Amino acid sequence: MSNAPGQTHSSARGGVSHAQRQGRNGSTRLGSFLHNAISSLYKRSASRDLADVPRLILLVCAGLTVFGVIMVLSASSVSMISQGMSPFSQVTRQVMFAALGAAALGAIAVLKVQRYRKMWVVNILLALAILAQLAVLAIGTDINGNRNWIRFSGIQIQPSEFSKLAIVLWMAMVMTRQGSKLKEKTSRAIFPALFGLLPLMLLILAGKDLGTVIVYAFIFLGMVYIAGANRKTMVWLSIILIVSAIVGSISSSNRRERLMSVFGVCTGSVCDQSQAGGVALATGGFWGVGLGQSRQKYNYLPEAHNDYIFAIIGEELGLLGTLTVVLLYLGLIYCALRIIARTADPFIRIATGGIIAWLSTQAIVNMAMVSGILPVIGVPLPFISYGGSSLISSMLAAGMLYAFARQTPLVGGPIPAADLTKQTPREVRRANEDWKRRLSLQAIVEDERLQLQEAGGSLGKDYWGEGLLRRVKELPSWLGITQRQREHTRKTYEQRAQARADRAAERRREAEHQEVLAHEEQRIQRERQRLREQRFQEEHPNGLHTHERVPQLRRKGDVQPASRPSQGRQRSTPADHEDTIPLQNLQKRTNANRARHRSSSSGRLPAGLRPLHPQPGSQTSSSGQPSAGTSRQIRRQQPSQSRQNPRGRKPGQGGSRS
């Protein structure tokens, strides 16, 4: 069978048309393209890991700053017009602050790490920060109940924002100098760092700025964790800081009202800001009402351009805009984590941890405050909220991250090929220097990996792939669910189960012992009863006489039945007399002996008794009437007499006593 024109032998054999083959080839090419793109991206990110981090830091900071300028213009224009000012007055100042921050970022980024890691530089920065806070308490300006500002010719400066960078460098230097002492004895590394941290926190708290103090506390926790503190130390520090925050929150009536607003029980004017922020977020929906179309900025939401600018973002740009802001902050956190994971310098690692704890804590607290999860504590949103102090200090922190990323050695790679026809000697020299930095880091990375395995709180070398899986596996140990604790829990459970089984077996043995004692007591009672019967038979071999009573032998617990004359009276109880049991067989024998004795000795009855069937005319009184005792005996024995009468004889014949 010949093939059709334009159809190959293989396609004819497989029964696949040309169009189907083209579709399959197209899908294969698309899959290959996606696979190659993802592979090249992964290889590029693996080979040039930290080379892209500085650029990503600049990109994230630029995006957040530009986004903040636009939102400040949208949020502040209405309030400026209502005050009779230009709608661009505040955004102009924000642009000026952004330019100063960019200059500060560039200045600190070009400096080498060795320049500002010297002890005298760190001491000078810390001293200036403490003096600035003292000046705030002396000549500061109160704004919204907080004394945290200094005014110079129309410009307000918040020294506590710049003090964060000084305290980060101070704690990084102290913990780096302590080295492995933090793992051996935590107090040797923590207490020296507190000498510079506590004065600043107390001075800021004296100005009633609790939000900034909370940010300082989280910076301290983050740096202690990155430095290698163990789990027990972190738990105790967290408990102390949480208790301190609660005490500080309830120490003021204003703070108490703000704290109660989280639970929805606040009705005063203090809660108007948080309620208006919630309304703004709820109004935005997913897409928002549109840029510049916010309704809450018309003097309904106080500080709409400052601390509550995130609410305006949610109202105008919706959930999409808020998620964009969150992703930008996550990108900055990613850059910091990559620096921590790849650097071999402990100072860079600890300082980077402090910076990212600072920026991420401020962002999370501000978003939670606007969303109503946390009370209003006056923490600005980094890079976005209006304010020169917050923006410039955040740009300085980003510049330091850029310097750390730029000066951190890269992961090893191949020797760069020099092409003098296309490269200048300077470019070749620079490429060789980069390769030397990569090559020298190989041994450092291996040593650092071994050291980090022994550090309980330090971050691992890799955060993705195997490193992430390792961290997930180590999560139970961080939560206290170690193998030793699981074994201890299992043994404790087995011991408790064994103890319950032992108690049950002991109760069973006790019940069996009581049962044996009861059977033994019954046997003893039966033996005593048998001895009583034997002794009674020995004393009365011929049975009982008519006038004798048969002893009622009873057992304890039985009640004697009431006789006919005693009916109507109170019965005797077992406690009134000794309990015995009647002996049926003995009673039967006694009754038989009594009958034999009565029939054999009917003529020798005791005085006062007469035979039941006397002969006619025998033993009557002189008056012909029976005696009183005889009458009583006759009345008592009438049932027996009626039973002994012949069936054909009447009661008055032959035995009458008329």
C-alpha positions in Angstrom: 0.0 0.0 0.0 1.6 3.3 -1.1 1.7 6.4 1.0 -0.3 9.4 0.3 1.5 12.4 -1.3 3.1 14.6 1.4 3.0 11.9 4.0 6.0 10.2 5.3 6.4 6.5 6.1 6.6 7.1 9.8 3.5 9.3 9.9 1.6 6.7 7.9 2.7 4.0 10.2 1.8 5.9 13.3 -1.5 7.2 11.9 -0.6 10.8 12.9 -1.5 13.6 10.6 0.7 16.5 9.7 -1.4 19.0 11.6 -1.2 16.8 14.7 2.5 16.4 14.4 2.9 20.1 14.1 0.8 20.7 17.2 2.8 18.2 19.1 6.0 19.7 18.0 4.7 23.2 18.9 3.8 22.1 22.4 7.2 20.3 22.7 9.0 23.5 21.7 7.0 25.5 24.1 7.7 23.1 26.9 11.4 23.1 26.0 11.5 26.9 26.0 9.9 27.1 29.4 12.2 24.5 30.8 15.3 26.2 29.4 14.1 29.6 30.6 13.5 28.3 34.1 16.8 26.3 34.1 18.8 29.4 32.9 17.1 31.5 35.5 17.9 29.0 38.2 21.5 28.7 37.1 21.9 32.4 36.8 20.5 33.0 40.3 22.8 30.2 41.6 25.9 31.5 39.9 25.3 35.2 40.4 23.4 35.0 43.7 24.6 38.1 45.5 25.4 40.0 42.3 21.7 40.6 41.8 20.9 41.4 45.4 22.2 45.0 45.3 20.2 45.7 42.2 17.1 44.1 43.8 17.6 46.3 46.9 17.8 49.4 44.8 14.8 48.4 42.8 12.7 47.6 45.9 13.6 50.9 47.6 13.0 52.9 44.5 9.6 51.2 44.0 8.5 51.8 47.6 9.7 55.4 47.6 8.0 56.3 44.3 4.8 54.5 45.4 4.9 56.5 48.7 5.3 59.8 47.0 2.3 59.1 44.8 0.1 58.1 47.7 1.2 61.1 49.8 0.1 63.3 47.0 -3.3 61.6 46.9 -3.8 61.4 50.7 -2.6 65.0 51.6 -4.0 67.1 48.8 -7.5 67.5 50.3 -6.3 68.3 53.8 -3.9 70.9 52.4 -6.6 72.6 50.4 -8.9 72.7 53.5 -6.1 74.5 55.4 -5.7 77.0 52.6 -2.4 75.7 51.4 -1.2 74.3 48.1 -2.2 70.7 47.4 1.4 69.9 46.4 3.0 71.4 49.6 3.5 68.1 51.4 4.4 66.0 48.4 7.0 68.6 47.5 8.6 68.2 50.9 8.4 64.4 50.5 10.2 64.6 47.2 12.9 66.7 48.9 13.2 64.1 51.7 13.4 61.3 49.1 16.3 63.1 47.3 18.2 63.5 50.6 17.6 59.9 51.4 18.9 58.8 48.0 22.0 60.9 48.6 22.5 59.3 52.0 22.0 55.8 50.5 24.6 56.4 47.9 27.1 57.8 50.5 26.8 54.9 52.9 26.7 52.3 50.1 30.2 53.3 48.7 31.8 53.1 52.1 33.6 49.9 53.0 32.3 47.9 56.0 35.6 48.4 57.8 35.0 52.2 58.0 31.9 52.1 60.2 32.5 48.9 62.1 35.3 50.5 64.1 34.6 50.8 67.8 35.2 54.5 68.1 32.8 55.2 65.2 30.0 53.1 66.9 30.6 54.8 70.2 30.3 58.2 68.7 27.1 57.3 67.0 25.6 55.9 70.2 26.6 59.0 72.2 25.1 61.3 69.6 21.8 59.3 69.8 21.6 59.5 73.6 22.4 63.2 73.5 19.7 63.8 70.9 17.1 62.0 73.0 18.1 64.1 76.1 17.6 67.2 73.9 14.2 66.0 73.0 13.1 65.8 76.6 14.6 69.2 77.3 13.6 71.3 74.2 11.4 68.9 72.3 7.9 69.5 70.9 4.8 67.6 71.8 2.8 66.2 68.9 -0.3 64.2 69.6 0.8 63.6 73.2 4.3 62.4 72.4 7.4 64.4 73.0 9.6 62.9 70.3 10.4 65.8 68.0 12.9 68.7 67.7 11.9 71.7 65.7 14.5 73.8 63.7 13.3 76.7 61.7 10.1 75.0 60.5 11.7 71.5 60.1 10.9 68.8 62.6 13.4 66.0 63.3 12.6 62.8 65.1 16.0 61.6 66.6 14.6 58.2 67.6 14.4 57.2 63.9 18.1 57.8 63.3 19.0 56.2 66.7 17.8 52.8 65.3 20.8 52.7 63.0 23.2 53.6 65.8 21.8 50.9 68.1 22.0 48.3 65.3 25.7 49.0 64.7 26.4 49.1 68.5 24.7 45.7 69.2 26.4 44.1 66.1 29.8 45.2 67.3 29.3 44.0 70.8 27.9 40.6 69.8 30.7 40.2 67.2 33.3 40.9 69.8 31.8 38.4 72.2 32.0 35.6 69.6 31.1 32.2 70.9 30.4 33.4 74.4 26.8 33.9 73.4 26.5 30.2 73.0 28.4 29.4 76.2 26.8 32.0 78.4 24.2 34.3 77.0 24.5 37.0 79.7 28.1 37.8 78.5 26.8 39.0 75.1 23.3 40.3 76.0 24.1 42.5 79.0 26.9 44.5 77.3 24.5 45.2 74.5 21.8 46.4 76.9 24.1 49.1 78.2 23.6 51.0 75.0 20.0 49.9 74.4 18.3 50.5 77.7 19.2 54.2 78.1 17.7 54.9 74.6 14.6 52.9 75.3 14.0 54.6 78.7 14.5 58.1 77.2 12.1 57.3 74.3 9.6 55.9 76.8 9.9 59.0 78.9 8.6 60.9 75.8 5.5 58.5 75.8 6.4 56.9 72.4 5.6 53.3 73.1 5.5 52.3 69.5 9.1 53.1 68.9 10.1 51.3 72.0 8.4 48.2 70.7 10.3 48.4 67.5 13.6 48.7 69.4 12.6 45.6 71.4 12.0 43.6 68.2 15.4 44.8 66.8 17.0 43.4 70.0 15.3 40.1 69.7 16.2 39.7 66.0 19.8 40.5 66.5 20.1 38.1 69.5 18.5 35.3 67.5 20.9 35.9 64.5 23.8 36.0 66.9 23.1 32.4 67.9 21.1 32.6 71.2 19.5 29.3 72.2 15.7 28.6 72.4 15.5 29.1 76.2 17.0 32.5 76.1 14.7 33.6 73.3 11.6 32.4 75.2 12.6 34.2 78.3 13.4 37.4 76.5 10.1 37.2 74.6 8.1 36.7 77.8 9.9 39.7 79.5 9.2 42.0 76.5 5.6 40.9 76.2 4.9 41.5 79.9 6.7 44.9 79.7 4.5 45.9 76.6 1.3 44.9 78.4 2.3 46.9 81.5 3.2 49.9 79.4 -0.1 49.7 77.5 -2.3 49.6 80.6 -0.3 52.3 82.4 -2.1 55.1 80.5 -5.8 55.7 80.1 -5.4 56.7 76.5 -3.4 53.5 75.7 -6.1 51.4 77.5 -8.8 52.9 75.4 -6.8 52.2 72.2 -6.1 48.6 73.4 -9.8 48.0 74.0 -10.6 49.3 70.5 -9.1 46.0 69.2 -11.9 44.1 70.9 -14.6 46.5 69.6 -15.6 47.9 73.0 -14.3 51.5 72.5 -16.8 54.2 71.8 -14.8 57.3 72.5 -13.1 59.7 70.1 -9.8 57.8 70.5 -11.2 55.0 68.4 -12.4 57.2 65.5 -9.1 56.8 63.6 -9.0 53.0 63.8 -12.7 52.8 62.8 -12.2 55.2 59.8 -9.2 53.1 58.7 -11.3 49.9 58.8 -14.0 51.6 56.7 -11.4 52.7 54.1 -10.0 49.2 53.8 -13.5 47.7 53.5 -14.5 50.3 50.9 -11.6 49.4 48.5 -12.6 45.8 47.8 -10.3 44.0 45.3 -9.7 46.7 42.7 -10.3 49.8 44.8 -12.3 53.0 44.1 -9.5 54.4 41.9 -6.4 56.4 42.5 -7.2 59.8 44.0 -10.9 58.8 44.6 -10.7 58.1 48.3 -13.6 59.3 50.5 -12.0 58.9 53.9 -9.2 61.4 53.1 -11.8 64.2 53.2 -10.9 64.8 56.9 -12.7 61.6 58.0 -9.4 59.7 58.6 -6.8 61.6 60.7 -3.2 61.3 59.6 -4.3 59.8 56.3 -0.9 60.7 54.7 1.2 59.5 57.6 0.6 56.5 59.8 -2.7 55.5 58.1 -1.5 55.8 54.5 -1.9 52.0 54.1 -5.7 52.5 54.6 -5.7 55.0 51.7 -3.8 52.5 49.6 -6.4 49.8 50.3 -9.3 52.1 49.6 -8.0 53.6 46.3 -6.1 50.5 44.9 -7.9 47.8 46.7 -6.5 44.4 47.7 -4.3 44.4 44.6 -2.5 47.6 45.8 -2.0 46.3 49.3 -0.6 43.0 48.0 1.9 44.9 45.8 3.2 46.7 48.9 3.5 43.5 50.8 5.4 41.9 47.9 7.9 44.8 47.8 8.6 44.3 51.5 9.0 40.6 51.0 11.6 41.3 48.3 13.5 43.4 50.7 13.4 40.7 53.3 14.5 38.2 50.7 17.6 40.3 50.0 18.5 40.5 53.7 18.1 36.7 54.2 20.4 36.0 51.2 23.0 38.3 52.7 22.7 36.5 56.0 22.9 33.1 54.4 26.0 33.8 52.2 28.2 36.1 54.2 31.1 34.8 56.2 31.4 38.0 58.4 29.5 37.8 61.7 29.3 41.5 61.9 27.5 41.8 58.6 25.2 38.9 59.5 24.1 40.4 62.8 23.8 43.9 61.5 21.7 42.7 58.5 19.5 40.8 60.9 19.0 44.0 63.0 18.1 46.1 59.9 15.6 43.7 58.5 14.0 43.3 61.9 13.7 47.0 62.1 12.1 47.5 58.7 9.9 44.4 58.7 8.6 45.0 62.3 7.6 48.6 61.4 5.8 47.4 58.3 4.0 44.5 60.0 3.0 46.6 63.0 1.7 49.5 60.8 -0.4 47.1 58.6 -1.7 45.3 61.7 -2.6 48.6 63.3 -4.5 49.9 60.2 -6.3 46.5 59.9 -7.4 46.6 63.5 -5.4 43.6 64.7 -3.2 45.8 66.9 -4.0 49.0 68.8 -2.9 52.4 67.4 0.7 53.0 68.5 1.9 55.5 66.0 4.4 53.5 63.9 5.0 54.8 60.3 5.1 52.7 57.2 8.8 52.6 56.0 9.5 54.3 52.7 5.8 55.2 52.2 4.5 57.3 55.1 5.0 61.0 55.0 8.0 62.2 57.1 11.6 63.1 56.5 13.0 61.3 59.5 11.4 58.0 58.7 12.2 58.1 55.0 15.8 59.2 55.4 16.5 56.7 58.1 15.0 53.9 56.1 17.1 54.9 53.1 20.2 54.8 55.3 19.3 51.3 56.4 18.8 50.2 52.7 22.1 51.8 51.8 23.8 49.7 54.5 22.2 46.6 53.1 23.4 47.5 49.7 26.9 47.9 51.0 26.7 44.5 52.8 25.5 42.9 49.6 28.1 44.5 47.4 31.0 43.7 49.6 30.0 40.2 50.5 32.1 37.5 48.7 30.2 35.5 46.1 29.7 31.8 45.8 32.5 30.2 43.7 32.3 30.0 39.9 34.5 29.2 36.9 37.6 31.2 36.0 36.6 34.2 33.8 37.9 34.0 30.3 40.0 37.1 29.4 39.5 38.6 26.0 41.8 41.6 25.6 40.2 42.4 22.2 36.9 43.2 23.8 37.9 44.0 27.4 40.2 46.6 28.9 42.9 45.5 31.4 40.9 47.1 34.1 37.9 45.0 33.4 40.0 41.8 33.2 41.6 42.7 36.5 38.2 43.3 38.1 36.9 40.0 36.8 39.9 38.2 38.2 39.4 39.9 41.6 35.8 38.8 41.6 36.9 35.2 40.8 39.5 35.3 43.6 36.8 36.3 46.0 34.6 33.5 44.8 37.5 31.0 45.0 38.6 32.0 48.5 35.1 31.7 49.8 34.9 27.9 49.1 36.8 27.0 52.2 35.1 29.7 54.2 31.7 28.4 53.2 32.6 24.8 54.3 33.9 26.0 57.7 30.9 28.3 58.1 28.6 25.4 57.4 30.2 23.3 60.1 30.0 26.2 62.6 26.4 26.9 61.8 25.5 23.3 62.5 26.5 23.8 66.1 24.8 27.2 66.5 21.3 26.6 67.8 19.8 29.9 66.8 21.9 31.0 63.8 20.3 30.9 60.4 21.3 28.1 57.9 23.4 28.5 54.8 20.6 27.8 52.4 17.0 29.0 52.6 15.7 27.3 49.5 15.7 23.7 48.5 17.4 21.4 50.9 18.0 24.3 53.3 14.3 25.1 53.5 13.5 21.4 54.1 16.1 21.2 56.8 14.6 24.3 58.5 11.2 22.7 58.3 12.5 19.6 59.9 14.2 21.6 62.6 11.0 23.4 63.4 9.8 20.8 65.9 13.1 21.0 67.8 12.6 24.8 68.0 9.1 24.3 69.4 10.5 21.8 72.0 9.4 18.6 70.3 12.8 16.9 70.2 13.4 13.2 69.9 14.5 13.1 73.6 11.3 14.8 74.7 9.2 12.5 72.5 11.0 9.5 74.1 10.4 11.0 77.6 6.8 11.5 76.8 6.4 8.0 75.6 8.1 6.6 78.7 5.9 8.8 80.9 2.8 7.5 79.2 3.9 3.9 79.6 4.7 4.4 83.2 1.3 6.0 83.9 -0.4 3.1 82.0 1.6 0.6 84.0 0.7 2.4 87.2 -3.0 2.2 86.3 -2.7 -1.5 85.5 -0.9 -2.1 88.8 -3.7 -0.3 90.7 -6.3 -2.4 88.9 -4.5 -5.6 89.7 -4.1 -4.5 93.3 -7.9 -3.9 93.5 -8.5 -7.3 92.0 -6.2 -9.0 94.5 -7.9 -7.1 97.3 -11.3 -8.2 96.1 -10.2 -11.9 95.9 -8.7 -11.6 99.4 -11.9 -10.3 100.8 -13.8 -13.1 99.0 -11.5 -15.7 100.6 -12.0 -14.1 104.0 -15.8 -14.1 103.5 -15.7 -17.9 102.6 -13.5 -18.6 105.5 -15.8 -16.8 107.9 -18.8 -18.7 106.5 -16.9 -22.0 107.0 -16.1 -21.0 110.6 -19.8 -20.1 111.2 -20.9 -23.5 109.8 -18.4 -25.3 112.0 -19.6 -23.4 115.0 -23.2 -24.2 114.1 -22.3 -27.9 113.7 -20.6 -27.9 117.2 -23.7 -26.2 118.7 -26.0 -28.8 117.2 -23.7 -31.6 118.4 -23.6 -30.2 121.9 -27.3 -29.8 121.9 -27.9 -33.4 120.9 -25.5 -34.6 123.5 -27.4 -32.6 126.2 -30.8 -33.7 125.0 -30.4 -37.3 123.7 -34.2 -38.0 123.9 -35.3 -34.7 122.5 -37.2 -31.9 124.3 -40.1 -32.2 126.8 -43.3 -30.5 126.2 -42.7 -27.7 128.6 -39.2 -27.0 127.2 -38.5 -24.5 124.5 -36.3 -25.2 121.6 -33.5 -22.6 121.4 -33.6 -20.5 118.3 -30.1 -20.4 116.8 -29.7 -17.5 114.6 -27.0 -15.7 112.6 -26.0 -12.1 112.8 -28.0 -10.0 110.3 -31.3 -11.9 110.6 -34.4 -10.4 112.2 -36.7 -12.4 114.4 -40.3 -12.5 113.0 -42.9 -11.0 115.3 -45.2 -13.4 117.1 -49.0 -13.0 117.0 -49.4 -11.3 120.3 -46.6 -8.9 119.5 -48.2 -7.7 116.2 -48.9 -4.0 116.3 -45.8 -3.3 118.4 -42.4 -2.3 117.3 -40.4 -5.3 116.1 -37.0 -6.0 117.6 -34.0 -5.1 115.5 -30.9 -7.2 114.9 -29.1 -4.9 117.4 -31.4 -5.8 120.3 -30.4 -9.4 120.6 -27.9 -11.9 119.2 -28.9 -13.1 115.8 -29.3 -16.8 115.1 -30.8 -18.9 112.4 -33.5 -21.6 113.0 -32.5 -25.1 112.4 -35.2 -26.9 110.4 -33.8 -30.4 110.7 -33.4 -30.0 114.5 -36.9 -28.6 114.8 -38.4 -31.5 112.9 -36.6 -34.0 115.2 -37.7 -32.1 118.3 -41.3 -32.2 117.2 -41.1 -35.9 116.5 -39.6 -36.6 119.9 -42.3 -34.4 121.5 -45.1 -36.4 119.8 -43.6 -39.7 120.9 -43.1 -38.4 124.5 -46.7 -37.2 124.6 -48.2 -40.5 123.4 -46.0 -42.6 125.7 -46.5 -40.7 128.9 -50.0 -39.3 128.6 -50.8 -40.3 132.3 -47.8 -38.6 133.8 -48.3 -35.1 132.7 -47.0 -32.2 134.8 -49.3 -30.5 137.2 -51.9 -28.2 135.7 -52.0 -30.2 132.3 -54.4 -32.9 131.3 -54.2 -35.3 128.4 -55.5 -34.1 125.0 -58.0 -37.1 124.8 -58.9 -38.1 128.4 -61.1 -41.0 129.2 -64.8 -40.2 130.1 -65.2 -39.1 133.7 -61.5 -38.9 134.5 -59.8 -35.9 136.1 -62.6 -33.5 136.5 -63.1 -31.0 139.3 -65.4 -31.6 142.1 -68.0 -29.3 140.6 -67.9 -31.2 137.3 -66.1 -28.3 135.5 -62.6 -28.4 134.3 -60.1 -26.3 136.0 -58.8 -23.0 134.7 -55.5 -24.4 133.7 -57.2 -27.2 131.9 -59.4 -24.9 130.0 -56.5 -22.9 128.9 -54.7 -26.1 127.8 -57.8 -27.3 126.0 -58.2 -24.0 124.2 -54.5 -24.1 123.2 -54.7 -27.7 121.9 -57.9 -27.4 120.0 -56.3 -27.4 116.6 -54.4 -30.6 117.5 -57.6 -32.2 118.9 -59.5 -31.4 115.8 -56.7 -32.9 113.7 -56.7 -36.1 115.9 -60.5 -36.6 115.7 -61.6 -39.5 113.6 -63.2 -38.6 110.3 -66.6 -40.1 111.2 -66.7 -38.8 114.9 -68.2 -35.6 115.9 -66.2 -33.3 118.2 -68.6 -33.8 121.1 -68.6 -37.6 121.2 -66.3 -39.5 123.6 -64.0 -36.5 124.3 -66.3 -33.7 125.2 -65.9 -31.8 128.4 -69.4 -30.6 128.8 
